[in-house]
Amino acid sequence: MSLQVPLRTKAVPNTKAVILVGGPSRGTRFRPLSLDVPKPLFDVAGHPIIEHCLRAIAKVEHIKEVFLIGYYEESVFRDFIKDASHSFPNITVKYLREYESLGTAGGLYHFRDAILKGNPARFFVLNADVCCSFPLNEMLGLFEEKGADALILGTRVSNDTAKNFGCIVSDPHTKRVLHYVEKPESHISNLINCGVYLFSTNCIFPAVHNAIQRRTERPRLVSYPSSENLDNSYYQELEDGEKSDVLRLEQDILSDLADRNAFFVLETKDFWRQIKTAGSAVPANALYLQKAFQSGSEELAPPSANILPPVFIHPSAHVDPTAKLGPNVSIGPRANIGAGVRIKESIVLEDVEVKHDACILYSIVGWNSKVGAWARVEGTPTPVTNHTTSIVKNGVKVQAITILGKECTIKDEVRVQNCVCLPYKELKRDVCNEVIM
């Protein structure tokens, strides 16, 4: 009688994920769109910004729990979490609300008990306002290969642009992070922080605890080499002792990790950009649509004489067959696009009406807005590699993307160019390079 020996399978470390969603007092640069919808729930390429993060997380095997951490009211994400439970049945999504803004590291530390429940070995941290391909499985592979304590996603930008981000100095052979500086005063590297991380639980929470200890010992010493380039209000609050719990991964933790831990970087060659301003939603929309088109997504409208891919049209929207759309266009629910309309490089949100022969270029048309016949709503194209959506016209810095807030009305034959229009405005005359209050 032979004995059957059970096969031993390799134990897979428990992994979780956190999406940092911020709160209502942040995201002011996303106005006027964030006046009506929180930035993480704004639709880009037909889906809320945080859903793109969640879709990437769902492709990582063995992640069963995802936390959204921020300080919006609990009700803000209730519907999204309910929908996510149907779209991602294998993942539990929970919202953890901070009592105040605690910073990107402070929020993690505050909810460490929830994150550590079930003894996960590591967890991903994604900033919600990041647009990229989220190569999480590649990050996980490098993390395991190197036996890392921490891993950061990085990308290359121009030397002039790099100083606006966190800069990474790494060993090109081992990929180990040697040095990290947030918004340096002088050039140190063009490899920048993408705002996507993978941390060992045994590394990150002691690192945050050490930062808290340093803060306690030196509560009024909050200067950094690059402090002039950073948010001065943040430093003032700390100096006054008003928000001593605020801790940021970028300013308070990452440089220390580089000095003390096995900290590595995965450099992505794929697309990346931040979604900080309202205008940046348009290039993000284009990048996500292009990726969906390359992967053969059935969500996109099939190419035709009048559909220049990639184009997303919500099933409930009506588009006249003579309208010409694309490339890089998203049409929201119940939108009504009239005959002869031309739309390019734009986001048209739900319940928008665009009358016949209107033209919309490099723009965002807000919810329930109306664009009249022969009207023209247009912005200015900027290079896809450009990480700003501002341009200089006649010596004045203006918004490259034209943005109409909720329930704006553009009358027939009116031209709106390089403008930001707050909600509930009616435009009866041509306007250019203005913020319409």
Legacy VTK file of the C-alpha trace (Angstrom):
# vtk DataFile Version 3.0
C-alpha trace
ASCII
DATASET POLYDATA
POINTS 437 float
0.000 0.000 0.000
1.565 3.268 -1.129
1.216 6.454 0.804
0.274 9.599 -1.078
2.358 12.586 -0.036
0.460 15.864 -0.455
2.087 18.343 -2.806
3.444 21.436 -1.122
2.498 24.673 -2.790
4.503 27.813 -2.319
2.789 30.109 0.164
1.817 33.369 -1.485
2.314 36.409 0.786
-0.904 38.241 1.587
-1.039 41.531 -0.340
-3.369 44.519 0.008
-3.731 47.869 -1.739
-4.434 51.448 -0.690
-5.671 54.271 -2.936
-5.071 57.750 -1.499
-8.025 59.936 -2.516
-7.360 63.196 -0.631
-10.245 65.401 0.417
-12.450 68.379 -0.377
-10.030 71.065 0.805
-7.465 69.741 -1.663
-8.151 69.543 -5.377
-8.833 73.269 -5.691
-6.820 73.230 -8.912
-9.452 70.868 -10.315
-12.142 73.536 -10.119
-14.681 74.236 -11.530
-15.196 70.492 -12.128
-14.585 69.537 -8.484
-17.330 71.946 -7.380
-19.849 69.301 -8.456
-17.979 65.979 -8.419
-15.013 65.013 -6.201
-11.910 64.697 -8.368
-11.414 60.937 -7.724
-14.900 60.283 -9.127
-14.564 62.460 -12.226
-15.002 60.430 -15.417
-11.913 60.083 -17.599
-12.170 57.771 -20.639
-15.653 56.771 -19.504
-14.761 55.740 -15.942
-14.066 57.479 -12.603
-10.386 58.253 -12.078
-10.109 55.842 -9.135
-11.712 53.035 -11.159
-8.652 53.024 -13.414
-6.569 52.385 -10.281
-8.952 49.648 -9.152
-8.880 47.941 -12.547
-5.092 47.702 -12.337
-5.242 46.357 -8.784
-7.774 43.700 -9.856
-5.172 42.266 -12.239
-2.851 41.444 -9.330
-3.557 37.963 -8.072
-4.219 37.448 -4.362
-5.260 41.049 -3.606
-8.613 40.699 -1.886
-8.892 43.984 0.004
-8.501 47.593 -1.135
-8.764 50.663 1.090
-9.636 54.159 -0.074
-8.100 56.608 2.408
-9.095 60.269 2.488
-11.192 62.829 4.318
-14.272 63.191 2.158
-17.592 62.411 3.819
-18.368 58.672 3.859
-21.384 59.237 1.609
-19.165 60.475 -1.263
-17.884 56.993 -2.145
-20.933 54.950 -1.116
-22.332 54.493 -4.628
-18.913 53.898 -6.146
-18.108 51.165 -3.614
-21.496 49.561 -4.233
-20.855 49.529 -7.994
-17.301 48.252 -7.441
-18.627 45.253 -5.509
-20.423 44.169 -8.708
-17.638 45.103 -11.143
-14.888 43.536 -8.998
-16.584 40.690 -7.090
-13.269 39.220 -5.896
-12.171 42.419 -4.162
-13.549 44.103 -1.050
-13.342 47.894 -1.248
-13.592 49.923 1.955
-13.389 53.642 2.619
-11.403 54.827 5.648
-12.069 58.440 6.533
-9.423 60.565 8.222
-10.588 62.927 10.967
-8.579 65.638 9.190
-5.999 65.762 6.413
-3.141 63.613 7.708
-0.933 63.552 4.617
0.003 60.619 2.429
1.984 58.892 5.188
-0.115 60.080 8.131
-3.253 58.450 6.749
-1.478 55.116 6.259
-0.166 55.177 9.810
-3.494 56.228 11.303
-5.227 53.221 9.714
-2.341 50.790 10.175
-4.461 48.364 12.242
-6.949 47.957 9.382
-4.149 47.545 6.836
-2.274 45.034 9.031
-5.342 42.909 9.779
-4.761 39.441 8.356
-0.962 39.957 8.493
-0.275 41.113 4.917
3.412 40.979 4.000
3.204 43.987 1.695
0.749 46.472 0.205
0.531 48.796 -2.773
-0.087 52.516 -2.353
-1.492 54.441 -5.332
-2.183 58.156 -5.519
-5.632 58.540 -7.064
-4.651 61.562 -9.153
-2.153 59.606 -11.260
-2.778 58.464 -14.824
-0.584 55.582 -15.982
-0.592 51.942 -17.030
0.026 50.885 -13.390
2.477 47.993 -13.990
1.722 46.502 -10.568
2.616 42.919 -11.445
5.995 44.091 -12.764
6.528 45.956 -9.502
5.642 42.836 -7.544
8.075 40.750 -9.601
10.970 43.167 -9.010
10.034 43.463 -5.324
10.336 39.703 -4.876
13.457 39.411 -7.038
15.309 42.014 -4.977
13.912 41.031 -1.579
12.926 44.671 -1.291
11.574 46.582 1.682
10.100 49.257 -0.586
9.638 49.854 -4.300
8.718 53.030 -6.166
7.500 53.470 -9.739
9.565 56.005 -11.668
9.565 57.567 -15.127
11.879 59.827 -17.127
10.942 63.429 -17.955
12.866 66.389 -19.337
15.474 67.963 -17.060
13.495 71.215 -16.887
10.321 69.377 -15.829
11.984 67.123 -13.245
12.409 69.853 -10.617
8.602 69.995 -10.223
8.501 66.397 -8.958
10.237 64.095 -6.519
13.573 63.079 -8.053
15.165 59.647 -7.710
18.866 58.873 -7.910
19.334 55.150 -8.483
22.001 52.609 -9.365
21.380 51.827 -13.068
22.479 48.204 -12.641
20.896 47.150 -9.333
17.948 49.622 -9.537
18.506 50.483 -5.907
17.394 53.965 -4.822
20.435 55.836 -3.551
18.883 59.224 -2.937
15.454 60.869 -3.054
14.674 64.604 -3.020
11.218 66.147 -3.357
11.219 69.081 -5.801
14.956 69.826 -5.640
16.281 73.337 -6.139
18.915 72.136 -8.605
18.973 69.258 -11.068
19.876 65.882 -9.570
18.017 63.431 -11.835
15.293 63.259 -14.482
13.920 60.017 -13.017
10.836 61.099 -11.074
8.364 59.663 -8.586
5.150 58.399 -10.240
3.210 58.237 -6.959
2.853 54.429 -7.010
4.551 52.348 -4.308
4.891 48.826 -2.924
5.858 48.611 0.749
6.738 45.804 3.106
4.606 46.176 6.222
7.738 45.487 8.298
9.416 48.506 6.689
6.965 51.320 6.129
5.221 51.551 9.489
8.480 51.641 11.513
9.741 54.273 9.056
6.660 56.437 9.668
6.980 55.870 13.402
10.597 57.069 13.247
9.460 60.195 11.376
6.880 60.854 14.094
9.593 60.475 16.730
11.782 62.971 14.907
8.846 65.362 14.696
8.188 64.986 18.433
11.801 65.634 19.302
12.038 68.658 16.977
8.449 69.896 16.655
9.378 73.314 15.274
12.175 72.246 12.945
10.434 71.572 9.670
12.794 72.763 6.982
13.991 70.793 3.994
16.614 71.622 1.357
13.846 72.220 -1.156
11.441 74.038 1.141
11.191 77.099 -1.102
9.706 74.948 -3.848
7.170 73.274 -1.598
3.829 74.267 -0.197
4.674 76.966 2.339
1.281 76.717 4.028
2.145 73.127 4.974
5.280 74.266 6.784
3.501 77.140 8.464
0.853 74.807 9.852
3.527 72.517 11.275
5.478 75.396 12.779
2.359 76.649 14.485
1.687 73.164 15.867
-1.771 73.056 14.315
-1.355 69.841 12.295
1.562 67.965 13.779
-0.009 64.671 12.655
0.498 65.564 8.983
3.155 63.345 7.450
3.912 62.965 3.780
5.619 60.049 2.112
7.339 62.368 -0.323
8.797 64.882 2.120
9.090 62.928 5.360
9.635 59.249 4.548
11.170 58.400 1.164
14.585 60.023 1.649
14.954 58.154 4.933
13.991 54.872 3.237
16.731 55.403 0.677
19.300 55.777 3.460
18.212 52.870 5.634
16.323 50.208 3.656
16.364 47.968 0.590
14.572 50.537 -1.552
14.317 49.977 -5.319
12.784 51.678 -8.369
10.971 50.219 -11.364
11.331 52.593 -14.297
8.276 52.498 -16.565
8.593 53.281 -20.269
4.818 53.490 -20.626
2.667 56.619 -20.275
2.366 58.625 -17.061
1.051 61.981 -15.960
-0.630 63.600 -12.978
-4.268 64.698 -12.956
-3.855 67.801 -10.822
-5.674 70.525 -12.748
-9.036 70.280 -14.462
-7.340 70.740 -17.830
-5.058 67.737 -17.237
-8.111 65.460 -17.469
-8.046 65.896 -21.284
-4.528 64.475 -21.905
-5.260 61.776 -19.291
-8.432 60.933 -21.189
-6.379 60.594 -24.382
-3.780 58.340 -22.755
-6.351 55.963 -21.255
-8.342 55.832 -24.506
-5.212 55.066 -26.524
-4.310 52.223 -24.158
-7.862 50.839 -24.382
-7.697 51.011 -28.182
-4.335 49.240 -28.276
-5.710 46.453 -26.080
-8.763 46.021 -28.337
-11.319 47.158 -25.752
-14.910 46.513 -26.826
-16.035 49.570 -24.855
-14.811 51.891 -27.595
-16.838 52.947 -30.611
-15.850 51.027 -33.767
-13.831 53.119 -36.248
-15.716 54.507 -39.246
-15.650 57.442 -41.633
-16.917 59.702 -38.834
-15.320 57.956 -35.832
-11.572 58.562 -35.658
-10.359 56.220 -32.890
-10.089 56.104 -30.016
-13.576 57.311 -29.054
-15.730 56.313 -26.069
-19.494 56.814 -26.414
-21.707 55.874 -23.487
-24.471 53.460 -24.561
-27.159 55.918 -23.456
-25.749 58.822 -25.500
-27.137 59.788 -28.911
-24.700 60.805 -31.641
-26.025 61.865 -35.027
-24.402 59.730 -37.759
-23.191 62.890 -39.541
-21.250 64.092 -36.474
-17.490 63.527 -36.639
-15.778 62.461 -33.411
-12.176 61.793 -32.488
-9.498 61.161 -31.866
-9.412 60.984 -28.061
-13.040 61.849 -27.305
-15.290 60.672 -24.462
-19.070 61.178 -24.642
-20.955 60.770 -21.352
-24.348 59.308 -20.466
-27.445 60.738 -22.188
-25.416 63.311 -24.141
-27.073 64.429 -27.378
-24.679 65.254 -30.219
-26.365 66.919 -33.203
-25.842 66.731 -36.954
-22.578 67.962 -38.424
-20.924 68.422 -35.026
-17.115 68.111 -34.809
-15.526 66.982 -31.518
-11.820 66.322 -31.045
-9.551 65.763 -28.001
-12.382 66.525 -25.575
-14.575 65.218 -22.761
-18.328 65.758 -23.071
-20.046 64.902 -19.788
-23.498 63.542 -19.078
-26.724 65.202 -20.256
-24.880 67.670 -22.494
-26.644 68.927 -25.616
-24.531 69.961 -28.610
-26.590 71.442 -31.434
-25.923 71.024 -35.119
-22.639 72.126 -36.709
-21.010 73.094 -33.397
-17.289 72.475 -32.902
-15.595 71.329 -29.669
-11.803 71.035 -29.581
-9.447 70.468 -26.619
-12.226 71.135 -24.150
-14.331 69.754 -21.306
-18.080 70.399 -21.511
-19.684 70.124 -18.059
-22.802 68.294 -16.991
-26.150 69.499 -18.430
-24.439 72.182 -20.504
-25.765 73.328 -23.885
-23.629 74.287 -26.870
-25.528 76.184 -29.571
-25.621 75.676 -33.318
-22.443 76.780 -35.139
-20.869 77.602 -31.760
-17.175 76.933 -31.230
-15.661 75.801 -27.914
-11.924 75.332 -28.212
-8.654 75.142 -26.374
-5.069 74.992 -27.584
-3.222 71.721 -28.194
-0.171 71.070 -26.018
2.479 68.377 -26.550
1.546 65.043 -24.980
4.916 65.044 -23.182
4.142 68.417 -21.589
3.186 68.080 -17.917
1.329 71.372 -17.754
-1.899 72.483 -19.418
-1.139 76.198 -19.132
0.122 78.307 -22.022
1.288 81.909 -22.372
-0.724 84.182 -24.648
0.190 87.847 -25.052
2.427 87.555 -22.014
-0.374 86.164 -19.833
-0.588 82.598 -18.506
-3.937 81.058 -19.511
-5.564 77.646 -19.485
-4.821 75.651 -22.655
-7.936 73.514 -22.198
-11.302 75.275 -22.315
-13.531 74.129 -19.442
-17.271 74.683 -19.112
-18.650 73.976 -15.645
-22.034 72.485 -14.882
-25.105 73.831 -16.732
-23.317 76.394 -18.874
-25.048 77.641 -22.009
-23.195 78.752 -25.126
-25.530 80.560 -27.502
-25.611 79.960 -31.254
-22.515 81.093 -33.210
-20.605 82.121 -30.059
-16.886 81.312 -29.846
-15.280 80.406 -26.491
-11.505 80.024 -26.607
-9.014 79.193 -23.817
-11.525 79.980 -21.094
-12.621 78.537 -17.773
-16.345 79.071 -17.248
-17.853 78.552 -13.809
-21.194 76.713 -13.462
-24.572 78.146 -14.511
-23.213 80.815 -16.863
-24.762 81.853 -20.172
-22.440 83.177 -22.851
-23.975 85.359 -25.551
-20.757 86.874 -26.925
-17.344 85.647 -28.022
-14.824 85.267 -25.163
-11.111 84.460 -25.203
-8.475 83.898 -22.461
-10.871 84.617 -19.604
-12.075 83.074 -16.367
-15.821 83.661 -16.490
-17.162 84.143 -12.990
LINES 1 438
437 0 1 2 3 4 5 6 7 8 9 10 11 12 13 14 15 16 17 18 19 20 21 22 23 24 25 26 27 28 29 30 31 32 33 34 35 36 37 38 39 40 41 42 43 44 45 46 47 48 49 50 51 52 53 54 55 56 57 58 59 60 61 62 63 64 65 66 67 68 69 70 71 72 73 74 75 76 77 78 79 80 81 82 83 84 85 86 87 88 89 90 91 92 93 94 95 96 97 98 99 100 101 102 103 104 105 106 107 108 109 110 111 112 113 114 115 116 117 118 119 120 121 122 123 124 125 126 127 128 129 130 131 132 133 134 135 136 137 138 139 140 141 142 143 144 145 146 147 148 149 150 151 152 153 154 155 156 157 158 159 160 161 162 163 164 165 166 167 168 169 170 171 172 173 174 175 176 177 178 179 180 181 182 183 184 185 186 187 188 189 190 191 192 193 194 195 196 197 198 199 200 201 202 203 204 205 206 207 208 209 210 211 212 213 214 215 216 217 218 219 220 221 222 223 224 225 226 227 228 229 230 231 232 233 234 235 236 237 238 239 240 241 242 243 244 245 246 247 248 249 250 251 252 253 254 255 256 257 258 259 260 261 262 263 264 265 266 267 268 269 270 271 272 273 274 275 276 277 278 279 280 281 282 283 284 285 286 287 288 289 290 291 292 293 294 295 296 297 298 299 300 301 302 303 304 305 306 307 308 309 310 311 312 313 314 315 316 317 318 319 320 321 322 323 324 325 326 327 328 329 330 331 332 333 334 335 336 337 338 339 340 341 342 343 344 345 346 347 348 349 350 351 352 353 354 355 356 357 358 359 360 361 362 363 364 365 366 367 368 369 370 371 372 373 374 375 376 377 378 379 380 381 382 383 384 385 386 387 388 389 390 391 392 393 394 395 396 397 398 399 400 401 402 403 404 405 406 407 408 409 410 411 412 413 414 415 416 417 418 419 420 421 422 423 424 425 426 427 428 429 430 431 432 433 434 435 436
